[in-house]
Amino acid sequence: MRLTDLLHPHLDDVTSVVDATSGGLCLDPYLHLPPGVELRRHEEPVGEGELMLLCYGPDPALHGAEADCLAALERMRPGGRGLIVFGHPGTDLPYHRLLDALVAHRCQVLHAASLGYTHLHSGAVFACTEELLPPHDWFGHPLPADGFATALRIADEYVLADFVSRSQRARLIDLERAAEDTARALETAREDGLAERLAAALRDKDQLSSALRRARERTGVLEARVSMLEGSTSLRVGKALVSAARSPKRRAARLPGELYGLWRQRKAKGRPAGSRAAASAPAFAPEPHADDRFHLSHRALSVAPRDRLVITGVLTDGTAQDFAADAVVSRVLPHDGRLLVERTDPDVFLVQLSACAAQEGPWSLTGTGLAPDLDRRLAELVSRARGLGRTAVLWRDGPASSAPGLSLLPWDAVLDGDTGTALFRLDPVTDGRDRLRDVFVQDSTRVRLARLAALTGGPDPLAERRIAVLAAPRDATDVARLVAQALGQLHRPAEVVVADPAGLALDELTAASVAVHAGPPTAPWVADWTDLTEDRPDTLLLDLLCAQEFSCADAVGHTPAADDYAFVPALKPLLVRRSLLDTGTPPDTWSRAGHRLFAVRGKEPS
C-alpha cells in the first residue's frame, strides 16, 4: 500500500496536515494532498480539522527520535487525527513503546496497514476522542457504531490476535533460526567443496606433471636410439645394398665407391679429434627447435558474463524443455554424466525425482533398489558435483516413497513441489485471463527456477521480467499520475526513465524500490508511458508480460481490430524488447524484419 492510500480515506473534514516529524525524512512527496488540504508545520495543539503526521523508526537521524514522537502526542486534542508511519518491519513493530502514550492522550488507533517502501514499512491512523470510536475493517471502511459492541469487538480481537501472533512470532523465530543454520551449513559445504576441488586440482596437476616428465624422458631415449641407428654403418651399408638391388643398372656400378666411402668414414671416427677435424665435413642437418611443443597460431575466444542459470542433471523431457527457455540445460546419461558435470561447470547439479522413478528413460528405476548400477552411478555424480564445488539439489516432485534411495544421497538442498507450468502450455480461452495471471505470479516455471537460483546463487530468471517505463512528466499533476500508475501496477516496473529526474518529486518511486534515472533504459523490456493522460489499468504490465511469456514475442501491443492473443503483422507497441528498441527501426518494419508481434486487447478492466 502507498502512504496516500492509507491517508486519503481519513481526510474528510480535514483542512490541514501538520508535519510533526523530527527526522531527516521528508514525507511531502508521498502525501499527494487533495485541493483544499494544506501541509503546515507548527508547535500548537492539533484539534478539529487537523491531522498530525508523525514518524517513528530505528534510525533517529532518518525517522526522528522517540522522545520527539512522544512529545508530539501531547499536543493532540479531541477531534484531532494523526498518522504515524513506522520504519520498523511489521514483525518487529515496537508498538508497546507508544501504546501507553496513545492511551494517556485519549488516542484510538483506527486503522493500520503495511507500506511498500524500503524505509517505511507500516503506518497507523489514530484519532483523539472522548468516546470509543468504531474501528475499521481490513479495507479501511468504518464498522457500524455501537459503544458496547465496539468495545467487545476490540477486546475479543485483541485476545485472539495476540494468541495468533504469539504462535506466528514463535514460528517465525524458528524459521529464521533454521534459515540461518541452513545458510551456514551451505556456506560451510561450499567452502569444503572448494577446498576439495582445489586439492583435487593440485593432485591432478602433480600427476600430469609427473606423467609429462616421464614421457619427455622416454622421448629423449627413443630419439637417441633413432639417431644412433640412423648413424650406424650397418644401416647405411644396408641402404646402399638395397638401392643397388632396386636399380642394378644405375646403382650397381656406384656400389663399390659408396662402400669405400663408408669404410673411410668409419676409419675416420677412430682418429684423434685434430685429424678428424681435417676430414671432409659431414652433410648439414637442420638444428632442432629449442621448443618442440605444438602451439596454436590462432584461437577464437568469446568471453561473456554468465547471465543464465546453468543446470546439469537428470530431468524429464518436459521439464528439460520448459527449463530451457530460461536456463542452459544439459541432461546427463549414465555413461557421460561425469564428463558433462566436469565440462559444463554448472551452477547446480539437479536430479528430478520423477525422472528417476519413471518406468521409461535412461535413469528409470534409479533409487528404487531395482537398478543398483544406476544408483551407484548417480551417487558418483552427486559426489563429483559436490567435490567440484557445485550445489547438488534433489527436486522431489513426487512421493519420496517412489524412489526412497534418493533421500540417502548427500544433497545440499531438497525442493518439494512440482516444477511449475510454462505459460505456453496454457490455453488463454479455456483457462482464462485470471488463470494466466495466477500461474505467472506463483506457479510458472520461471518462478520455480528463481527458487532454484536463490539456493545456488546463480542468475535470477525473474530478472527477465524487469520493465522500464519511459515517461515525460511536465508538471506536478503529471508526476502524481505517473507515481500512481507505476506504483498501482500489480507488476511494478523496475525503473522509470525521465529526461530530468532531479527537477521532479519522484522520491516515492525511489522509496518503493523503483529506480529513477535519465538516459537509456537498462531493463530487458520497455513500456512507453510518455502520454500520461491515458488511463492505464493496474493489470496492464502484468497482462503484457503474461502475453509475452506465452508467445515469446519481441513486442506486445494492441491492434485497431482488438485482436487478442494472436500473432499479427502490425500493432501499437505497449511492451517492446529493449534490444529491438535500441535498433531504432520503426515499428511498421518489425514484422518484415522477422520480429514476432503479439496482440492483446487494448483495454482490460481493473
N, C-alpha and C positions, 0 to 999 in steps of 0.2 A: 504494500500500500504506500501511496505517496503521502507526504505531510498535508498537502492541500485536501486530499480525500478525507483525512481524519478531521481536519479543522473546519471545512466549509459547512458541514451539516449543523454545526453548533454556533454559527454566526448570525442566527436570527435575533433581531433586536440589538445586535452589537454594532456600534458605530466606530469603535477604535480598538486596536490591538496594542497593548502596552508591552514593549520589549523589556523584560527584566533579566535577560541573560547577562552573565558577567564574564564569559569566556571569550576566546578569540573567534568563535564560530559565528558567522553572520547568517541568520535564518531568513532574511528578507527574500532572497531569490526562490525560496522553497514555498512561500505562502500564496502568491498569486491572488491577492485580496481582491474581492469584487468592488465595483464602484460604490462609493458611499462609506467604505470602511478604510480608515487610515491607520498607518503604523506610527506610533508615537513612543517616546521614551521619557518617563518622569519618575519621581520618587514619591508620588502621592498615593493615597489609598485607591484601590481598584474596586468599583462597585457596579451599579446598574449600567448596562450598555457598554461595558468594557470587558476585555478578555486579556488576561496576563499570559505572557509567553515565557516559559522557564526551560532551562536545560540542565541536565544532571548526568554526569558520566565519570568514567575512571580517569580521564585526563583533565585536571583542573585548568591547564592553560587553554585547552580547546573547549571544554564543556562548561567550565566555571567551577568555583569551589562549592562544597556542600553547605558551608555556613552562609554564603550569599543566597543560595536557593531557599534555605530555611528562613532567612531574614525576609525574603520577598513574600513568603506565605503570610507573614504577619500583617501585610498590607491588604489582605483580602477582606472585603466587606460583603454583607448579604446582598445577593443579586449579581455579584461579580462571578466571572468564569475564568478558567485557566486551562492552559495546555502545557504539559510538561513532556519534553522529549528526553529519552534516555540513550546514553551511549553504551550502556551495558548490553550484552546479549540477553535475549529473553530468558534463557535458563539460569542466568546469573544475576537477575534483576534484584538489587538490594532494596526492595520497596519498604522493608521494615524500618529503614533509616528515615523515611519520610512519613510513615504511617501515623506516628504519634503527632507530628506537627500538623498533618492534614486534619486529624480528628480534633485537635486542640483549637483550630481556627475554623471549625464548622465547615470543612470542605469534603464534599462527597464525590468520589470518582464515579463518573457516568459511563465512560467507555474507554477501552484500551485496545490497542491493535499493534501489529508488527509493522515496521517501516523497512523499505527495501533500499537502505543506504549503507555505505561502507562504515560510516562513523556514527550513524543514528539508527538504532535497531528497533526501537519501540516508542510508543507515545501514549499518553492518557489525558483525557479531558475531564475536568472536575469543575464543580460549582460550589460557591459559598452559600449556604442555605440555613434557615432556621427550622426547617421541617424536612422530613425524609422525602427525597425526590424519587420518582420511578426510574429504575435502571434501564439500560438499553440492551437490545438483543445483539446477536452476533453480527447483524448487518448495520448496526448503529441506529436503529429505529427505537424510539421510547416505547416502553411497555405500558399497558393501562395502569393508571394511578389508583392505588388503594393502599393507604398507610400501613395497615396491619399485614395485608397480603404481601406488600413490598418488603416489609421487614422480615417476614417469614421466608420469602424467596431468597433474600440476601443471606440470611442465617443458614438456610439449608444449603445453598450453593457454596457458601464458604466452607462448611464442614466437608461436603462431598468433594469439592475441588481440592481442598487441602489433602484429603485422603488419596485422591488420584495422583496429585502432583508429587506426593511423597514417594509413591511406588515408581512413578516415572523418573524422578530425580535419582532414585537408587539404581534403576535400570540404566540410566544414562551414565552414571558414575562407573557401573560395571562395564558397560560397553566402551567407555573411554579408556578404562584400565586395560581391557582386553585388546583394544586397538593399539595402545602404546606397547604392550607386550609383543603383539604380532609384528609391529614395526621394528622393534628392537631385534626380535628373532630373525626377521627377514634381512635386516641390515647385517647382523652377525653372519647369517648364511651367505650373503653376498660377499662379505669380506673374506670368509673362509673359502668360498668358491674362487675368489680372485687369487688368494694365496696358493690354493691348489693348482689353479690354472698356470700361475707363474712358475711354480715348482715343476709342473709337468713340462712347460715350455723349456725350462732350463735343462731338464733331463733329456728332452728330445734334442736340444742343441748340442749337449755333450755327446750324445750317441751319434748324431750326424757328423760332428767334428771328428770323432774317432774313426768312423767309417770312411770319411773323406781322406783322412791321413793314411789309413791302411791302403785305400785304393790308389793314392798317389805313390806310395812306396812300391806297391805291386806293379804299377805302370812304369816306374823307373827301372825296376828289374827287367821287365819284359822289353823295354826299349834298349837296355844294354845288351840283352841277349840277341835281339834282332840286329843291332849294329855289329856285334861280334860275328854273327852268321853271315851278314852281307859282306863283311870284310875278309872272310876266311878264303884261303887259296883253294880249298876243295870246292867251295861253292862256285868260285869263278872258273875253275877248270871244267866243272860240270856244265856251266852255262856255255863255255866255248865248245865243248863236245856236242851239246845239244844243238847249238846253232849250226855247226858243221854238218850234223846228221840231217837237219831240216833242209839245208841248201848245199848239197855236196859240190855242185859245180862252182859256186862263188866262194863259199867259206872254207872248203877243204884245203885249198891252196894256201890260205892265210892261217890255217890252224897251227902249223909249226912256229910261225913268228909270234902268234899270241901266246903259245905255251912257253916260248923262250922268254918273252917279256914278263910273264908271271913268275918264271924262275928267277929272273934278275931282281924283280921287286921283293921276292921272298928273301934272297940273299942280302938285299939292302937293309932289310929290317934287323938283321943281326949285326950290322956295323955300328961303330960309335956314332954319337949324335952329330959330331962335327962333320964326318964324312957323309953321314946320311943327309945332312942339310945340303950337300952339293949335288945330291941326286936330282933326278928330274922331279919337278914339282907335281904333286898329285892334282887330280881334277878338282875344280872348285865345287863345293856343296853349299847349298843355302843354309845360313845360320838359323837355328830355331828361334822363334819369337820369345821374348822374355816372359810374356804372359800368354800361355797357350790355352786359356779358357775361352769358351764361346761367349760372345756378347751380342745383345740385341742392338742393332743400329737405330731402331725407331720403335717406339711403343706408344700406342694411343691410350690415353688415360682420361677418365671422366670422374671428377670428384664433386659430389653434391651432398648437402645435408640430408640426413635420413628424416623425411617428413611423413612417412607412413609406417605403421606398425608392421613388423616382420614376424610372421608366425610360421613355425615349422612343427609338424606334428602329425597325429593320427586323427583324421577328420572324415566325416561322411561326405558324399558327393554334394549334397545340397548345402551343407554348412560351408564347405570349401568354396562353392560358387558364390554364396552370399557374402562371405568374408572377403572374397577377392575384390569386391567393389571398393573397399576401404582399407585394405591391408595387402601386403605381399605374402602370399600363402604358398608354402612348399609342403606337399604331403609325402611322408616317408613311407617306404615299403620295408619289409623285414630284411631285405638284402642290401639296401642302400641307405638305411637310416643313419648310421654313424657318419657316413660321408656327407650327407646333407646337413646334419647338425653342425659338423665342423666347418663346412664350406659356406653355408648361408649366414652364419653368425646371427641367429635370430634374437629378437627381443624376448621371446617366450617359446618354450617347448610345450605344446599344448596337446593333450590327449582327451578326446571326446568319448565319454562312456558308451554312447550309443553306437559309435564306430567299432568298439571292441566287442560289445555284446550282440552285435548283429549276426545273422546266420550266413551272410554272404560278405565277401570283401577280403582283402589281404590280411586284415587283423581280426577276422571273425573268431569268436570264442576266446579271445585274449582275456585273461583274468578270471575265467570261469573254471580253470583247472583242467579243461579238456584239451588244451594246446600248450603243454609245458615249454615247448621250444619257443613259441611266441611270447610267453610270459618272460622267459629268460632274455630274449632279445629286447623286449620293451624295458625291462629292468636295467639292461646295459645302456640303453639310450637315455633313460632318465638320469642315471649316474653320470654318463658322459656330459649331458647338457649341464647338470649342476656343477660338474668339475670344470667346465668352461666358463662358469660364472653366469650362466643363463638361468632364468626362472622356469621351473617345471610346474605346470598347472594341470590339474585334473578338472575337466568340465563335466560335472555329474548331472547330465540332462536326463537321467533315468534313475530307477531304483538302484541303490547300491548293491542290493542282493543279486542283481542280474550279472554282476561281474565283481564278486567280493575280493578277488585277488588284487584289484587295482588299488583298493584302500590301504594295502600293506606297503606300497611303494613310497619312497621318501619325497612326497610332493612339497613344494614351497607354499602352495596355496591350493584351495579347492573352491570352485564356484558351483553353486547349486542353482538349478533352474534351466530353462530352455535357452537356446542360442538366439532367440529373437526372430522377428519376422521381417523380411525385406519388403519394402513398400511396393516393389514392382510385382510381388506375388498377390497383392490385394486387387479387388475389383471395385473401383470407385462407385459404380452403380449399385452393386449388391451390398457392399459393406457400408457405404455412406460416408459423407464427409467427416462426421464425428469419429467414426472408427479409424479413419486415416490419421486424424489428429492424435487420438489416444495412442496408436501404435507409434507414431512419430516421436511423441514425447517420452513414452515409457517402455515400449516393448519392441522397438526396432532393433535390427541387427547392429546398427551403428551405436546405439545406446549400450548394448551388451559389450561391444568391443571397447567402449570407453571404460567400462568397469575393468576389463582385462588390462587396458593400458595403464590404469591407475595402480594396479598391482605390480606391474613390471617397470613402471617409469618410462614407458615408451611414448611416442607421439599420440596425442589425443585425437581420435577420429572426429569428435564433435567440433573441433576447430574448423572443419569444413562447413559448418553451419553458420559461421560468423557473417554478419551482414553490415555493410557500411551504407549509411544514409547520406545522400547529397542534398544539402539544404541551403537556402539563401534567405534567411530571415532579415527583414528590413526595419522592424520596429518591435516594441515590447509585445504587441499583440501577436506578431508572428512568432516571437520567441516562446510565448506562452502556449501557442498551438503546437509548435514543434516539440516542446518538452512534454506536453500532454499526450500527443500522438505517439512519441517514441517510448515513453515510459508506460503507456497504456497498452502496448502490444503484448500479446500473450507470448510471443517470441521476440524478446527485446533485441534491437540492433546492438552490435558490438561497438560501433563508432559512428559519430556524426561528423561529417566534413563540411565546414563552412569557410567562407573566404577570410573572415577576420574574427576569430573566436575571442580575441582579447577585448573587443568592444561590446560583447554581448553577455547577458546574465544567464549563462548556461551552467552555473555551478551545480544545479540539481542533477543534471545529466552526469557530471563527473562523480558526484556523490553516489549515484546509483550504478557506478562501475561502467558507465558508457563513456568511452574515450571521445574527446572533442579536440579536433585539430584542423589545421589547414593543409593544403597540398593534396597529393593523390591518395586515394583510399588504399588500405592495406588488407582489408578483409577479402575472402575469396569471392564474395557476392556483393553487388552494388544495387541499391534502390534509389531512384531519382525522386526526391521529395521537394524539388525546388518550388513547386506550386503548393504553398501552404494553405491556400483557400479550399483545397479539395478535402472532402470528408473521407477519412480512412478508418475502416472498422478495426477493432482490436485483433481480429483474426487474420489481417491482411498478410503480414510477413509469414505467419505460421502456415497459411494455406499455400502461399507461393513456394515455400521450401518443401512442403509435402508434395506438391506437384513436381518440383524439380527432382526430388529423390525417387519419385515414382517413375519419371520418364528419363532421368539422366540427361535432360536438355541443357542447352547453353544459355537459353533465355526463356523466361516465362512471362506471360502477359495476357492481355485480352484482345479480342477482335470485335469489330462492329456487329458481327453476327452472333456474338455471345457464345462462341464455341467453348465447350467445357471438356477438359481432359482429352485433348486431341492435338496431334501434330499439325501445324499449319505453315503455309509458306510465308506469311507476314503477320505481324501483330504489333500492338503498342507495348513496348517492353516495360515491365514493372520490376523485374528482378533479372539482372544480367551477370554473367560470369565476368569477373574483373579482367581476366586475360583477354576476353573478347572485347571488352570496352576499351582496353588500352590500345587496341589496333587502330581505333579512330575511324573505322569504316561505318557508313550509315546503316541504320537498321534494315532498310529495304534491300540491302545486298547480302545480308547474313545468310539467308536460306540458299542463295545461289552459290555462296562460298562453302557450303557443306555444313553449316552450323544448324543444330536442331532447335526448332522453335516450338514451344508447347503452350497451348492456350488454356486458360481457366476463365471462369466467369468474372466479369469486371467488378461486380459488386456482390459482396457477401454480407448477410445480416450479422450484426454483432452478437 
